């Protein structure tokens, strides 16, 4: 009898351990499911927020958007393969509790590329269309425009500001190809063609010319459009590390000769184009470059 009671106790003990293991397994399973559900919900919320906050713009189309206090809406523009662009923003009206009101307000439009702000504190006033300077980047570059109420002009939670935004893309013939900011990425130019380029703040463009035959050549440049006529454009012609010519020019000066001389067949010259230092350079400069 004692042996049988002992066996019964052992069997009961094994059963209790088995049940305990099953309960632990169930608890762990529930915890894992809860964690997976939480992660899934978190991801879903983030995706919804991104889609809700960001709009990708197409050139030539006007978008009517809005924002309220405490929000920072973003719009994106993907740089095409050619040309440059600028954007226009027009505040249209504001509402309080869903009803239109007559109110003067302003906000900032900050433009950034790769998380670096290139255009900041661009103030927009009620009912007035503001146009940005011109920009050109490498194909596929994502340009981010954020609407920011940095001055905290929206005082109440129930105020919504409505605005229109439009991207205009321009594709001149023989336009420079970014990024051509150094000799290694210089754009090739040929005799008899006129090329168009854009200089922005902290920007420089490089071109390379290879003489097709021995003879005399002229390299000339002119400012074809300027954000402000006080901005100067500089151009240098380099052969290796030696500078063969340098000029500065402004809008209205016409074509100026940077280099005039004889080259042997196959001789290679680089042209460097840049604007005034960032302290004085105020916007953008469109220029034309040619070899005669």
N, C-alpha and C positions, 0 to 999 in steps of 0.2 A: 504493500500500500504506500509505503514511504517513497519507493522508487516511482510509482505512478504519479503521486502528487508532485514529486520533483519534476517529472517530465511535463506535467500539465503547466506547472509554473514557468518552466523554460519556454514551452510553446507560447504561453500567454505573453511572456516577455518579448519573444521574437515578433509576435504580432504587434505589440505596442511599438517596437522600434520600426517595423515596417510601415505602420500607420503614420508614425512621426515623419519618416522619410517622405511619404507621399504628400503630407501636409506642407513640408518644407518645399517640395518640388512645385506644388500648386502655388505657394506664395511667391517663389522666385519667378514662375511663369507669369503671374499677374503683374509683378513689378516690371518685368521685361516688356510686356505688352503696353503698360502704362507709359514707360519711357519712350518706346517707339511711337506711340500715339502723340506724345508731347513733342517729339522731334518733328514728326510729320506736320503737326499743327503750326509749329514755329516756322518751318520752311514755307508752308502755304501762306502764312501771314506776311512773311518777308517778300515773297513773290508778288502778292497782291499789292503790297505797299509800293514796290518798285514800279509795277505797271501803272499804278494809280498816280505816282508822282512824276513820271517821265513820259514825255511825248517826243517822238522822232519826227522832225520836220522835213518836208520836201520843198525844194526851191520853187518859187513862183506861186505858192499857195499861201493864203492868209488864214491863220488859225485864231479863233476866238477862245480865249482861256480866262481863268479867274483864280484868285487865291484869297485866303482869309488870314486873319491874325494867327501867328504862330506856325504858319506853313511856309515852306520854301520850295515852290514848284520848279522843276527842271525840264528843259527841252534840249534835245540833241540834234545835231546836224552832222551827217557823215560827208567828209570832203570827197568830191568827185575826182576824176583823173586829170581834169584840166581846169584852168581858170582860177578866179578868185570869187569871193562872196562878201556881202555885207547884210546886216539885218536891220529891220525897222520895227519899233515898238510904239504902239499908240494906246494909251489908257482911254477906254471908251466911257465907262460909267461905274458908279459904285452903288451898292444896295445896302440898306439897313433893314433887317428883318424881312428880306425879300423884296423890299420896295425901293425904287430908284430915288436917289437924293442928289441935290446939287452940292457938290463938295470938291474942294481943291486938295489934291494929294500928290505925292510923288513916291517913287521907290527906286531901288537900284537894280541894274541888270549887270551881273558879273559873268564875263565870258572866260572860260578856262579850257585848257588842253592838257591832258595828263596830270590833272589836279593842280596845275599852275595857272593862276589868274593872270590873264593878259589884258583884260579890259575891266576896270573897276570904277565904282562910284559914277556910273553913267546915269545921271538923274533924268527921270521922265516925269513930265508934268501933265496934269489932267487935260485930255483932249488934244494934246500936241504930239505929233509924230516925231520921234527922234531917230536919226539914222546913224549907224555906227561907221567907223572907218572900215577900210577894206582889209581882208585877210586872205592868205593863201597858205595852204599846208600840204603835206604829203598825202597822196591818195589813200583813202580809208581812215584818215585821222578823225576821231570823234570829238566834235566841238560841243562843249556843255554850256548852256546859258541858264543861269539861275536867277530867279526873281526874289529879291531880298528887301524886306522892309526894315533896313538898318536904322533909319531915323525914328522908327516906332510911330509912324503916322496913323496907323490903325489903332485907335484907342479902345474900341469895344470888340467883344468877341463876335458879335452878330453882323459885323461889317465885312462885305465881300467886294474886292476890286476886280473889275473885268477889263481885259485888255486884248488887243490884237497884236500878233507878231508874224513877221514875214521875212523869209530868207530870199535874197536875190542873188543868183549865180550868173557870172559873166565869163565868157570864154573867148578872149581875143585870139587872133591868129598868131601862131608861133609864140605862145605864152611859155614862160619859164616853167621848169618842172622841179618842184621841191622834192627832197631837201637838197639844195645845191649850195650849201653853206661853207664848203671848203673845196680845195683843188681836186680831191679824190672824187667828189660828187659833182664836179663842174658840168654844166650843160654844154654840149658841142654847138658851135655856131659856124655858119658858112658865109662865104662872100656872096653878096647880091641879095641877101635876105634881111628883113627887119624883124627883130624880136622884141617882145613886150615882157616887162618884168614888174614886180611889185616889191617895194621896200617898206617893211613895217618897223616898229620899234624893236631895237636889239636884233636887227636882221642884217644879213649880208648875202649877196648872190655872187656865185663864181661861174665864169664861162671859159671855154677853151677854144682857141682857133688854131688850126693847123694849115699852114700855107700849101695850097694845092700845086703851086709851081713857083719858081723864083720870080720875084717882081716886087712892085711897090704896093703897099696896102695902107688904108686908113681905117681906124676904129673910132666910131663916133657914137655919142649918146645925147639924149635930150629928155627932159622931164615933160611928160605929156599930160599929167594931171596931178594935182597936189591938194591935200586936205587944207593946207594953209600955204600961201605963196611965199612965206618967209623961210620955209624949210629948204635946206640945201641938200643936194645929192652929190656924192663923191664917186669918182671912178678912177681906177688905177690899172695900168697894163704891166704885167710882170713876165719876165723871161727867167725862169728859175727863181732865184731869190732877188734878182736885180729888177728894180723898178724903172721902166722905160718912159713912163708918162703918168701924169696925175692931173685931174681937173676937178673943180667944183662947179655946179650949175644949179639954176633954179628954174621954176616954171616960167615960161615966156622967153627964155634965152635962146631957144632953138637948138639945133644940133651943134655940139662942140666936139672937136677932135681930141681924143685922148692919146692916140698914137698915129704917127705918120712916118713910114720908113720902108726900107727894103728888107725883104725876107727871102731866105733860101727855101727851096722846096722841102717840105716836111718840117720846117721850123714851127715851134709851138709857143703860143702866147696865151697867158691867162688874163682875164679881165675880172677885176673885183669891184663890185658895186655896193655902196653902203650909204646910210643916212648920217645925219648929224648925231652927236652923242645923245643918249637917252634924256639928259637933262633939258636939252633944247628942242629935240625932235618931237613934234607934236602930233603926228598922225601917220599918214601913209603917202607914198609917192609912186605913181605909175611912170615908167620910163620906157623909152625905145632905144634899142641898141642895134647897130649895123656895122658891117665891114664892107668897105668899098675898094 
